[in-house]
Structure formats: C-alpha cells, structure tokens
Amino acid sequence: MKVSLILPVYNEQLVLEEVLARYVKDLKQLKSAFPKVSYEIVAVNDGSNDASSEILNKYAALNKCIRVVNFDGRFGKQAAQIAGFEYAKGDVVILADVDLLNPEGILSTIFSRVVGEASNESEPKIQQNIVYGYREFIDGERHKQTFSEKMTNFATKVFGIDGNFVGKVNISAFSRDVVDVLKALPERNKYMRTMDRWVGFEIDTLIYASEYSKAEIEKKVQELKSRHSAYAVELAPRRDKVRENSETKLYSLAFLVCSFFALFMFIAGVISGKLDFAIIMLLGILYVALLMVSGMFYLRSVLLKRVGVIYYWGKKSFYNIKSILN
C-alpha cells in the first residue's frame, strides 16, 4: 500500500522548509509503524512568485519521495488539490495545508483511521473511505468558531447540506476509490469540500488538538514577522491588490451613482419637456457611458479578487500570517 500526501503551496517560503521537514519525519514514523507502506509527497506549486519554487525543487532533488507539480499561474487551492489527485499514486491520499499547527504524528493518526486496527506486520486494508480532521483544541480549550463558521454550521443544518460540519477541515484523507470517482466527475471547476460528499462514501471525523499552546502560537507569529522583515528587504515592493480592490469598488459605486443622476435628469427632461432634444440625448448617452464605466471598474475588482495575486509588503501588514497559522 502507498500513501500520497498532497500539499498545495502558494507563496509559503516563510514556513515551507520547516513544514516539509516535519511531514517527511511524520511519514517516516508512519513507515515505521506500517512497514509494508510506502509514501510520497506531491507538492503543487500554485504559481508562487516568492522562493517557494526554489525550496520545493531543492527538497525534491534531495528526497526522491517528493514530487513537485508547477502551475504556470495562480489557479487557486481547489485547482491545486485536483492536480494533486491527478498526480498522486497512493492507495490512501492525504490532503494537508502547509501548516505549522498540526501536531507531530498527525499523518500516522489519520492514516490509522483509514485502515482501522490493522496489524503492523500485514498489508493494511481500507476500512474508511473519507476522514476529515478537525483541529479543535488549543491549550486544552475548544476552538472558538468564527462568525462565518457559525453561520455555515447553522445554514448547513437548516438546509441539510452538510450535517457533519463542525468547523474548518485542517487535514483530510481519501481512499483510492474516492479519488478516482472525484477525478471522473465532469465538473470543470470542482470544489472538494462539497463534492466529496456527493459521491456517497461514508465520512468519519477526527478531532485533535494543536501541538502548540497559545503562548507558543504568539511566539511563532513573532518569529514569522521577523522572517518576513528579512525577506521584505530583499524583495522589491509589490502591488497591494487588496487596497486596489477596495478602491476599484469605490470607483465603481461612484460612477454608478453618477449614472443614476444622469438617468434622473434624462427622465425629468423628457417628462417636463423643458430641455432641448440635444441635451436630453446627451444625458442619455452620458447615462449609458457612466454605467459602462461603472461596470468595467466592478469587473476589475472581481478580477483583482478572484485572479489577482495579493501581496502585503507594507510596514503595517504581514503577508499570509492568518493562513500560515490557521
């Protein structure tokens, strides 16, 4: 039996080496516990434009179990997961984030949930097809759900979409049967978090605690900020597309308001008959032009959000802290 670990990677240079070393160590422990199991890591580089690509290539050259898939642009985490499924050869496929908070040995733990109480000396057999891992406890205290998580939980219960939702999935494992079915689905833009429930396999849950305490998490954040400062000196300033997105939305709204004002003047002129025909026509043309400009700015804001690569290299902000310690 073979285990494939899929890691979607996007601009993770601050933590990538540490996370790779930890997961390689975890997989070696899994191999020790299950001698008849081999493993691989499929790292999908989702168009990173920091040093992530160089780090992945370096580790792949040193360790034959690491395979790197490089996108030629930013396509998003879901696309990276699907690409990982395409390249993964394992009978059990584990999907994890480039994350510093998962405890040591988590890969062995979730793999054991998939194969059940298998003998270490015999070939493991699939007992569970899908396992969701939820990192719910930090310092012995239950993770407080965010407002969005609470609303998602409420909505899924009301509409019966996902009755087992208890929070963000931090790690998940799938049998080869599930992976093959998901790959065969005809949807072009796949969203794994819901589609793996469509295929009819039973889902098990794994609740576990973070390896770090709250104080250690805060210390880790400070370390990452220090690393960021060192990298930021080397890199040229980047566009802050979050700010650009907000500004573009404001422009879109401003032109939309102006277009409605022009429309109001056009209608008032037609009804009153006090304006010349030429002025009324100019107001009509102005309304259409302002509406088109508003639409163009709105489209630009959508593209900045959905397609654009977002950077925070300012003095008051830190790129990707929340996703690194999620």
C-alpha positions, 0 to 999 in steps of 0.5 A: 500500500502507498500513501500520497500526501498532497500539499498545495503551496502558494507563496509559503517560503516563510514556513515551507522548509520547516513544514516539509521537514516535519511531514517527511519525519511524520511519514517516516514514523508512519513507515515505521509503524506500517512497514509494508507502506510506502509514501510520497509527497506531491507538492503543487506549486500554485504559481508562487512568485516568492522562493517557494519554487526554489525550496520545493525543487531543492527538497525534491532533488534531495528526497526522491519521495517528493514530487513537485507539480508547477502551475504556470499561474495562480489557479487557486487551492481547489485547482491545486488539490485536483492536480494533486489527485491527478498526480498522486499514486497512493492507495490512501491520499492525504490532503494537508495545508502547509501548516505549522499547527498540526501536531507531530504524528498527525499523518500516522493518526489519520492514516490509522483511521483509514485502515482501522486496527490493522496489524503492523506486520500485514498489508493494511486494508481500507476500512474508511473511505473519507476522514476529515480532521478537525483541529479543535483544541488549543491549550486544552480549550475548544476552538472558538468558531468564527462568525462565518463558521457559525453561520455555515454550521447553522445554514448547513443544518437548516438546509441539510447540506452538510450535517457533519460540519463542525468547523474548518477541515485542517487535514483530510484523507481519501481512499483510492476509490474516492479519488478516482470517482472525484477525478471522473466527475465532469465538473470543470471547476470542482470544489472538494469540500462539497463534492466529496460528499456527493459521491456517497462514501461514508465520512468519519471525523477526527478531532485533535488538538494543536501541538502548540499552546497559545503562548507558543502560537504568539511566539511563532507569529513573532518569529514569522514577522521577523522572517518576513522583515528579512525577506521584505528587504530583499524583495522589491515592493509589490502591488497591494491588490487588496487596497486596489480592490477596495478602491476599484469598488469605490470607483465603481459605486461612484460612477454608478451613482453618477449614472443614476443622476444622469438617468434622473435628469434624462427622465425629468427632461423628457417628462417636463419637456423643458430641455432641448432634444440635444441635451436630453440625448446627451444625458442619455448617452452620458447615462449609458457611458457612466454605467459602462464605466461603472461596470468595467471598474466592478469587473476589475475588482472581481478580477483583482479578487478572484485572479489577482495575486495579493501581496502585503509588503507594507510596514503595517501588514504581514503577508499570509500570517492568518493562513500560515497559522490557521 
